[in-house]
Amino acid sequence: MPKAYWIVQVDIDDLEKYKDYVAANAAPFKKYDAKFLVRGGRFETVEGSSRSRHVVLEFPDYQSALACWHSPEYQCAIALRQPVSTLDLVIIEGYEP
């Protein structure tokens, strides 16, 4: 079964309040076995457009990635994030040859 990923681009308007979201997302990420592959870091946009921060989370499978997003715990975290950031997020199944 292929792994799945959240691919996230985010602009943060209030870093101090965004920290509340980071604290709140820890429990659902742990519950659904998410692993950070990318969390910020240096980047260069060489084509197209981008936001100021990038995150890639790996999940054991597509269902876990979707379940995490829809979980009540993560929905509470979203409520903390939305007023202080703008985000693009794709949940995608990985490739397994």
N, CA, C and O atoms as a MOPAC input file, in Angstrom:
PM7 MOZYME 1SCF
protein

 N      0.84100 1    -1.17800 1     0.00000 1
 C      0.00000 1     0.00000 1     0.00000 1
 C      0.88900 1     1.24500 1     0.00000 1
 O      1.76900 1     1.36500 1     0.85300 1
 N      0.68100 1     2.16700 1    -0.93100 1
 C      1.52900 1     3.36200 1    -0.99200 1
 C      1.28200 1     4.31300 1     0.18100 1
 O      0.18400 1     4.38100 1     0.73400 1
 N      2.31300 1     5.02500 1     0.53200 1
 C      2.18600 1     6.06800 1     1.55200 1
 C      1.41500 1     7.23900 1     0.95200 1
 O      1.14600 1     7.27200 1    -0.24900 1
 N      1.06900 1     8.18800 1     1.79600 1
 C      0.37000 1     9.38400 1     1.33900 1
 C      1.03700 1    10.60000 1     1.97300 1
 O      1.76700 1    10.48400 1     2.95700 1
 N      0.77400 1    11.75500 1     1.39600 1
 C      1.46600 1    12.97300 1     1.80300 1
 C      0.51700 1    14.15900 1     1.85200 1
 O     -0.41300 1    14.27200 1     1.05400 1
 N      0.77400 1    15.02800 1     2.80000 1
 C      0.21000 1    16.36900 1     2.77400 1
 C      1.31600 1    17.25400 1     2.21900 1
 O      2.43100 1    17.26300 1     2.74000 1
 N      1.01300 1    17.98800 1     1.17700 1
 C      1.94400 1    18.96700 1     0.61500 1
 C      1.33600 1    20.33400 1     0.89400 1
 O      0.24700 1    20.65600 1     0.41800 1
 N      2.05100 1    21.12400 1     1.66400 1
 C      1.49900 1    22.36200 1     2.21000 1
 C      2.38700 1    23.53700 1     1.84400 1
 O      3.61400 1    23.45300 1     1.90200 1
 N      1.74300 1    24.63600 1     1.46400 1
 C      2.40900 1    25.93200 1     1.31600 1
 C      1.61100 1    26.91400 1     2.15700 1
 O      0.38400 1    26.95800 1     2.06800 1
 N      2.29500 1    27.69600 1     2.96500 1
 C      1.58800 1    28.57200 1     3.89700 1
 C      2.29400 1    29.91300 1     4.03400 1
 O      3.52200 1    29.99400 1     4.01600 1
 N      1.49600 1    30.95600 1     4.17000 1
 C      1.95700 1    32.28000 1     4.57300 1
 C      1.41600 1    32.51400 1     5.97900 1
 O      0.22100 1    32.34300 1     6.22000 1
 N      2.27600 1    32.90000 1     6.89400 1
 C      1.89100 1    33.09900 1     8.28700 1
 C      1.87000 1    34.59100 1     8.58700 1
 O      2.86500 1    35.28600 1     8.38500 1
 N      0.72800 1    35.07900 1     9.07100 1
 C      0.57200 1    36.49900 1     9.37800 1
 C      0.93600 1    36.84200 1    10.82200 1
 O      1.36200 1    37.96100 1    11.10800 1
 N      0.76900 1    35.87600 1    11.73300 1
 C      1.06700 1    36.10500 1    13.14800 1
 C      1.74300 1    34.85500 1    13.70200 1
 O      1.08200 1    33.89100 1    14.08800 1
 N      3.06400 1    34.89300 1    13.73200 1
 C      3.83500 1    33.70900 1    14.13300 1
 C      3.54200 1    33.29300 1    15.57200 1
 O      3.50200 1    32.09800 1    15.86300 1
 N      3.33800 1    34.23700 1    16.46700 1
 C      3.06600 1    33.88700 1    17.87000 1
 C      1.74900 1    33.11000 1    17.99200 1
 O      1.69600 1    32.09500 1    18.68600 1
 N      0.71000 1    33.56600 1    17.33900 1
 C     -0.57800 1    32.85800 1    17.39500 1
 C     -0.52900 1    31.55100 1    16.59900 1
 O     -1.22800 1    30.59600 1    16.93800 1
 N      0.27900 1    31.50200 1    15.56200 1
 C      0.43700 1    30.27900 1    14.76000 1
 C      1.02800 1    29.15600 1    15.61300 1
 O      0.76300 1    27.98100 1    15.35900 1
 N      1.81400 1    29.50300 1    16.60700 1
 C      2.39100 1    28.50700 1    17.50500 1
 C      1.31000 1    27.71800 1    18.24400 1
 O      1.52900 1    26.56100 1    18.60200 1
 N      0.15500 1    28.32400 1    18.47500 1
 C     -0.96400 1    27.60400 1    19.08400 1
 C     -1.44600 1    26.48800 1    18.16200 1
 O     -1.77000 1    25.39200 1    18.61900 1
 N     -1.49100 1    26.77100 1    16.87100 1
 C     -1.85100 1    25.74600 1    15.87900 1
 C     -0.83000 1    24.61000 1    15.88000 1
 O     -1.20500 1    23.43800 1    15.86000 1
 N      0.43900 1    24.94800 1    15.90300 1
 C      1.49600 1    23.93500 1    15.90200 1
 C      1.35400 1    23.02700 1    17.12400 1
 O      1.49500 1    21.80900 1    17.01100 1
 N      1.07900 1    23.60500 1    18.27300 1
 C      0.88500 1    22.80100 1    19.48700 1
 C     -0.35000 1    21.91300 1    19.35800 1
 O     -0.33300 1    20.76200 1    19.79500 1
 N     -1.41700 1    22.43500 1    18.76600 1
 C     -2.66600 1    21.67900 1    18.64900 1
 C     -2.59600 1    20.56900 1    17.60800 1
 O     -3.30600 1    19.57100 1    17.73000 1
 N     -1.76000 1    20.72100 1    16.59100 1
 C     -1.71900 1    19.67900 1    15.55600 1
 C     -0.86000 1    18.47900 1    15.95500 1
 O     -0.89900 1    17.44400 1    15.28900 1
 N     -0.09500 1    18.60600 1    17.01900 1
 C      0.80600 1    17.51400 1    17.43000 1
 C      0.04400 1    16.23000 1    17.75400 1
 O      0.47500 1    15.14700 1    17.35800 1
 N     -1.05800 1    16.32700 1    18.45300 1
 C     -1.81300 1    15.12400 1    18.84800 1
 C     -2.39500 1    14.38200 1    17.64500 1
 O     -2.21000 1    13.16900 1    17.54200 1
 N     -3.09500 1    15.06800 1    16.72800 1
 C     -3.60500 1    14.31300 1    15.57500 1
 C     -2.48900 1    13.78100 1    14.67500 1
 O     -2.62900 1    12.69500 1    14.11200 1
 N     -1.39800 1    14.50700 1    14.52800 1
 C     -0.29300 1    13.99800 1    13.71600 1
 C      0.28000 1    12.72300 1    14.33100 1
 O      0.61400 1    11.77800 1    13.61700 1
 N      0.39000 1    12.70200 1    15.64600 1
 C      0.88700 1    11.49700 1    16.32300 1
 C     -0.12100 1    10.35100 1    16.16600 1
 O      0.25900 1     9.21700 1    15.87700 1
 N     -1.39800 1    10.65700 1    16.35900 1
 C     -2.45400 1     9.64100 1    16.27500 1
 C     -2.46500 1     8.94600 1    14.91400 1
 O     -2.71400 1     7.74300 1    14.83400 1
 N     -2.19800 1     9.69700 1    13.84900 1
 C     -2.25200 1     9.15200 1    12.49200 1
 C     -0.86100 1     8.86000 1    11.91800 1
 O     -0.70700 1     8.70100 1    10.70700 1
 N      0.12900 1     8.79300 1    12.77500 1
 C      1.49900 1     8.40900 1    12.39600 1
 C      2.10600 1     9.28900 1    11.30800 1
 O      2.78800 1     8.79000 1    10.41300 1
 N      1.86200 1    10.58500 1    11.38200 1
 C      2.44100 1    11.52300 1    10.42000 1
 C      3.90200 1    11.77600 1    10.76600 1
 O      4.28100 1    11.83700 1    11.93600 1
 N      4.71100 1    11.92100 1     9.72200 1
 C      6.13100 1    12.23200 1     9.89000 1
 C      6.47400 1    13.42900 1     9.01700 1
 O      6.14400 1    13.45900 1     7.83100 1
 N      7.13500 1    14.40800 1     9.60500 1
 C      7.56900 1    15.56500 1     8.83300 1
 C      8.75200 1    15.18000 1     7.96300 1
 O      9.76500 1    14.69000 1     8.46400 1
 N      8.62700 1    15.39800 1     6.66900 1
 C      9.74200 1    15.23000 1     5.73900 1
 C     10.34500 1    16.58800 1     5.40300 1
 O     11.55300 1    16.71300 1     5.19800 1
 N      9.49400 1    17.59300 1     5.35100 1
 C      9.91600 1    18.98000 1     5.11000 1
 C      9.15500 1    19.82700 1     6.11700 1
 O      7.94500 1    19.67100 1     6.28200 1
 N      9.86200 1    20.71800 1     6.78600 1
 C      9.21600 1    21.61800 1     7.75900 1
 C      9.96500 1    22.93400 1     7.73200 1
 O     10.88500 1    23.16700 1     8.51600 1
 N      9.54300 1    23.79900 1     6.79900 1
 C     10.27200 1    25.04300 1     6.60400 1
 C     11.51400 1    24.76700 1     5.77500 1
 O     11.48200 1    23.94900 1     4.85600 1
 N     12.56700 1    25.42200 1     6.08400 1
 C     13.82500 1    25.18800 1     5.38200 1
 C     14.01500 1    26.10600 1     4.18900 1
 O     13.10500 1    26.81300 1     3.75700 1
 N     15.19800 1    26.06700 1     3.69100 1
 C     15.59900 1    26.91600 1     2.57100 1
 C     14.93700 1    26.43100 1     1.28900 1
 O     14.81100 1    25.22600 1     1.07300 1
 N     14.51600 1    27.35600 1     0.44000 1
 C     13.93200 1    26.98100 1    -0.84800 1
 C     14.10200 1    28.11200 1    -1.84100 1
 O     14.38100 1    29.25300 1    -1.47500 1
 N     13.93000 1    27.77100 1    -3.08900 1
 C     13.93100 1    28.75200 1    -4.17700 1
 C     12.81200 1    28.38500 1    -5.12400 1
 O     12.74600 1    27.25300 1    -5.60500 1
 N     11.94200 1    29.32200 1    -5.39400 1
 C     10.87700 1    29.10600 1    -6.36400 1
 C     11.46200 1    29.36600 1    -7.74300 1
 O     11.77900 1    30.50600 1    -8.08400 1
 N     11.60500 1    28.31400 1    -8.53300 1
 C     12.23800 1    28.45400 1    -9.83600 1
 C     11.22800 1    28.53700 1   -10.97400 1
 O     11.58500 1    28.87100 1   -12.10400 1
 N      9.97500 1    28.23600 1   -10.67800 1
 C      8.92000 1    28.36700 1   -11.68800 1
 C      7.58100 1    28.44700 1   -10.97100 1
 O      7.38000 1    27.77600 1    -9.95900 1
 N      6.67400 1    29.25100 1   -11.47700 1
 C      5.35700 1    29.37700 1   -10.85900 1
 C      5.39600 1    30.26300 1    -9.63300 1
 O      6.25700 1    31.13400 1    -9.50400 1
 N      4.45000 1    30.03000 1    -8.73100 1
 C      4.35900 1    30.84600 1    -7.52500 1
 C      4.49800 1    29.95800 1    -6.29000 1
 O      4.43700 1    28.73100 1    -6.36600 1
 N      4.68500 1    30.61700 1    -5.16600 1
 C      4.93900 1    29.88800 1    -3.93300 1
 C      4.48800 1    30.73300 1    -2.75800 1
 O      4.26000 1    31.93500 1    -2.88700 1
 N      4.36600 1    30.09300 1    -1.62100 1
 C      4.13000 1    30.80600 1    -0.36800 1
 C      5.44400 1    30.82700 1     0.41200 1
 O      6.45300 1    30.29100 1    -0.04400 1
 N      5.42400 1    31.44300 1     1.57800 1
 C      6.67100 1    31.67500 1     2.30600 1
 C      7.19400 1    30.47000 1     3.09300 1
 O      8.36300 1    30.45000 1     3.48100 1
 N      6.35200 1    29.47500 1     3.33000 1
 C      6.78600 1    28.30500 1     4.10800 1
 C      6.20300 1    27.04600 1     3.47500 1
 O      5.09500 1    27.06200 1     2.93800 1
 N      6.96700 1    25.95300 1     3.54400 1
 C      6.55800 1    24.68800 1     2.94000 1
 C      6.67800 1    23.55800 1     3.95000 1
 O      7.59900 1    23.52700 1     4.76600 1
 N      5.72400 1    22.62500 1     3.88000 1
 C      5.71700 1    21.46300 1     4.76300 1
 C      5.29800 1    20.25500 1     3.93700 1
 O      4.38400 1    20.34500 1     3.11700 1
 N      5.96400 1    19.12900 1     4.15200 1
 C      5.53600 1    17.85700 1     3.58000 1
 C      5.44900 1    16.86400 1     4.73200 1
 O      6.42800 1    16.61800 1     5.43600 1
 N      4.26100 1    16.30100 1     4.91000 1
 C      4.02400 1    15.28500 1     5.93500 1
 C      3.77900 1    13.95300 1     5.25900 1
 O      3.06900 1    13.88000 1     4.25600 1
 N      4.36100 1    12.90600 1     5.80400 1
 C      4.17100 1    11.56100 1     5.27100 1
 C      3.24900 1    10.78500 1     6.21200 1
 O      3.40600 1    10.83400 1     7.43200 1
 N      2.28700 1    10.07000 1     5.63000 1
 C      1.36300 1     9.21500 1     6.37300 1
 C      1.52400 1     7.77900 1     5.88400 1
 O      1.97900 1     7.55500 1     4.76200 1
 N      1.15700 1     6.80800 1     6.71300 1
 C      1.30600 1     5.40900 1     6.31200 1
 C      0.51800 1     5.04500 1     5.04800 1
 O      0.92700 1     4.16800 1     4.28700 1
 N     -0.62100 1     5.72700 1     4.82900 1
 C     -1.46100 1     5.43400 1     3.67000 1
 C     -2.42800 1     6.59400 1     3.44700 1
 O     -2.53800 1     7.50300 1     4.27100 1
 N     -3.12100 1     6.54000 1     2.32300 1
 C     -4.03300 1     7.61800 1     1.91700 1
 C     -5.17600 1     7.79000 1     2.91800 1
 O     -5.54500 1     8.91600 1     3.25000 1
 N     -5.73300 1     6.68200 1     3.39500 1
 C     -6.85500 1     6.75900 1     4.33900 1
 C     -6.43300 1     7.45400 1     5.62900 1
 O     -7.20200 1     8.23900 1     6.18300 1
 N     -5.23800 1     7.18100 1     6.10900 1
 C     -4.74400 1     7.85000 1     7.32500 1
 C     -4.58300 1     9.34800 1     7.10100 1
 O     -4.90600 1    10.15100 1     7.97600 1
 N     -4.08700 1     9.71700 1     5.93900 1
 C     -3.91100 1    11.14000 1     5.62500 1
 C     -5.24700 1    11.87100 1     5.60000 1
 O     -5.36700 1    12.97600 1     6.12800 1
 N     -6.25100 1    11.24600 1     4.98400 1
 C     -7.59000 1    11.85100 1     4.94900 1
 C     -8.22500 1    11.85800 1     6.33200 1
 O     -8.83600 1    12.84900 1     6.73000 1
 N     -8.08400 1    10.76300 1     7.06500 1
 C     -8.69100 1    10.66300 1     8.39800 1
 C     -8.12300 1    11.72300 1     9.33100 1
 O     -8.85800 1    12.29900 1    10.13300 1
 N     -6.82800 1    11.98500 1     9.23400 1
 C     -6.21900 1    13.01900 1    10.05800 1
 C     -6.84600 1    14.37800 1     9.76100 1
 O     -7.21900 1    15.11700 1    10.67200 1
 N     -6.95500 1    14.69300 1     8.47900 1
 C     -7.54900 1    15.97700 1     8.09100 1
 C     -8.96300 1    16.12700 1     8.63900 1
 O     -9.32200 1    17.19000 1     9.14500 1
 N     -9.75800 1    15.08400 1     8.54300 1
 C    -11.16400 1    15.13800 1     8.94600 1
 C    -11.38300 1    14.91000 1    10.44100 1
 O    -12.50900 1    15.04800 1    10.91900 1
 N    -10.34200 1    14.56900 1    11.18300 1
 C    -10.50700 1    14.26100 1    12.60200 1
 C    -10.94100 1    15.49900 1    13.38500 1
 O    -10.57200 1    16.62200 1    13.04100 1
 N    -11.72700 1    15.28400 1    14.44000 1
 C    -12.12600 1    16.42100 1    15.27700 1
 C    -10.92800 1    17.16600 1    15.86100 1
 O    -10.96200 1    18.38800 1    16.00500 1
 N     -9.87100 1    16.42900 1    16.19400 1
 C     -8.68200 1    17.06200 1    16.77600 1
 C     -8.02800 1    18.02700 1    15.78200 1
 O     -7.62700 1    19.13300 1    16.14300 1
 N     -7.92800 1    17.58600 1    14.52700 1
 C     -7.29800 1    18.47000 1    13.55000 1
 C     -8.22200 1    19.62800 1    13.16700 1
 O     -7.75000 1    20.73100 1    12.89100 1
 N     -9.50200 1    19.39000 1    13.15000 1
 C    -10.43600 1    20.47800 1    12.85500 1
 C    -10.33300 1    21.57500 1    13.90800 1
 O    -10.47100 1    22.75400 1    13.58400 1
 N    -10.09400 1    21.20400 1    15.16000 1
 C     -9.86600 1    22.20900 1    16.20800 1
 C     -8.57900 1    22.98900 1    15.94100 1
 O     -8.52400 1    24.19900 1    16.15800 1
 N     -7.54500 1    22.28800 1    15.47100 1
 C     -6.28300 1    22.95600 1    15.14200 1
 C     -6.47900 1    23.94300 1    13.99100 1
 O     -5.93500 1    25.04700 1    14.01000 1
 N     -7.25700 1    23.53500 1    12.99500 1
 C     -7.52900 1    24.41600 1    11.85500 1
 C     -8.14800 1    25.73200 1    12.31700 1
 O     -7.80600 1    26.79800 1    11.80500 1
 N     -9.05000 1    25.65600 1    13.27700 1
 C     -9.70400 1    26.86700 1    13.78200 1
 C     -8.68800 1    27.84300 1    14.37600 1
 O     -8.91000 1    29.05400 1    14.34700 1
 N     -7.59200 1    27.34100 1    14.90500 1
 C     -6.53800 1    28.20400 1    15.43100 1
 C     -5.67500 1    28.78000 1    14.31600 1
 O     -5.17600 1    29.89900 1    14.42600 1
 N     -5.50000 1    28.00800 1    13.23500 1
 C     -4.62700 1    28.41600 1    12.13900 1
 C     -5.26400 1    29.43000 1    11.20300 1
 O     -4.61500 1    30.39200 1    10.79400 1
 N     -6.51400 1    29.22300 1    10.86600 1
 C     -7.13800 1    30.01000 1     9.80000 1
 C     -7.09900 1    31.52400 1    10.01200 1
 O     -6.86200 1    32.24800 1     9.04500 1
 N     -7.31700 1    32.03600 1    11.21100 1
 C     -7.28300 1    33.49900 1    11.35400 1
 C     -5.89900 1    34.13000 1    11.17000 1
 O     -5.79200 1    35.33900 1    10.96000 1
 N     -4.84200 1    33.31600 1    11.24800 1
 C     -3.49600 1    33.89500 1    11.24800 1
 C     -2.61400 1    33.41600 1    10.09700 1
 O     -1.40900 1    33.66600 1    10.08700 1
 N     -3.23000 1    32.71400 1     9.10900 1
 C     -2.41800 1    32.22400 1     7.99500 1
 C     -3.28000 1    31.96300 1     6.76700 1
 O     -4.50400 1    31.86400 1     6.84900 1
 N     -2.61100 1    31.85600 1     5.63600 1
 C     -3.24500 1    31.47100 1     4.36600 1
 C     -2.49800 1    30.24300 1     3.88200 1
 O     -1.26700 1    30.23100 1     3.84500 1
 N     -3.24900 1    29.20000 1     3.50800 1
 C     -2.62800 1    27.91600 1     3.26900 1
 C     -3.18400 1    27.24300 1     2.02500 1
 O     -4.37500 1    27.33900 1     1.73100 1
 N     -2.30800 1    26.56200 1     1.30100 1
 C     -2.69600 1    25.64600 1     0.22300 1
 C     -2.23700 1    24.26700 1     0.66500 1
 O     -1.08300 1    24.09600 1     1.05900 1
 N     -3.12200 1    23.28400 1     0.60400 1
 C     -2.78400 1    21.94300 1     1.06300 1
 C     -3.36200 1    20.91900 1     0.09400 1
 O     -4.53200 1    20.98900 1    -0.28000 1
 N     -2.53100 1    19.97700 1    -0.30300 1
 C     -2.95200 1    18.86900 1    -1.15700 1
 C     -2.67700 1    17.58100 1    -0.39600 1
 O     -1.59400 1    17.40800 1     0.16200 1
 N     -3.64600 1    16.68000 1    -0.37100 1
 C     -3.43600 1    15.33400 1     0.16900 1
 C     -3.31800 1    14.42100 1    -1.03900 1
 O     -4.22400 1    14.36100 1    -1.87000 1
 N     -2.19900 1    13.71000 1    -1.13400 1
 C     -1.91400 1    12.94800 1    -2.33000 1
 C     -1.34300 1    11.57300 1    -1.98500 1
 O     -0.54600 1    11.42600 1    -1.05900 1
 N     -1.76400 1    10.59300 1    -2.74000 1
 C     -1.23700 1     9.24600 1    -2.58300 1
 C      0.12800 1     9.15600 1    -3.24900 1
 O      0.33500 1     9.69100 1    -4.33800 1
 N      1.04600 1     8.48100 1    -2.59300 1
 C      2.39000 1     8.32900 1    -3.12500 1
 C      2.43300 1     7.32900 1    -4.26500 1
 O      1.46800 1     6.61100 1    -4.52800 1
 N      3.55900 1     7.30200 1    -4.92600 1
 C      3.78600 1     6.41700 1    -6.06200 1
 C      4.50700 1     5.16500 1    -5.60400 1
 O      5.50100 1     5.24400 1    -4.88200 1
 N      4.02200 1     4.03900 1    -6.00900 1
 C      4.66100 1     2.77000 1    -5.71900 1
 C      4.78500 1     1.99600 1    -7.02100 1
 O      3.78800 1     1.48100 1    -7.52600 1
 N      5.98300 1     1.90600 1    -7.57100 1
 C      6.13500 1     1.24600 1    -8.88200 1
 C      5.76900 1    -0.23900 1    -8.83200 1
 O      5.84500 1    -0.92800 1    -9.84900 1

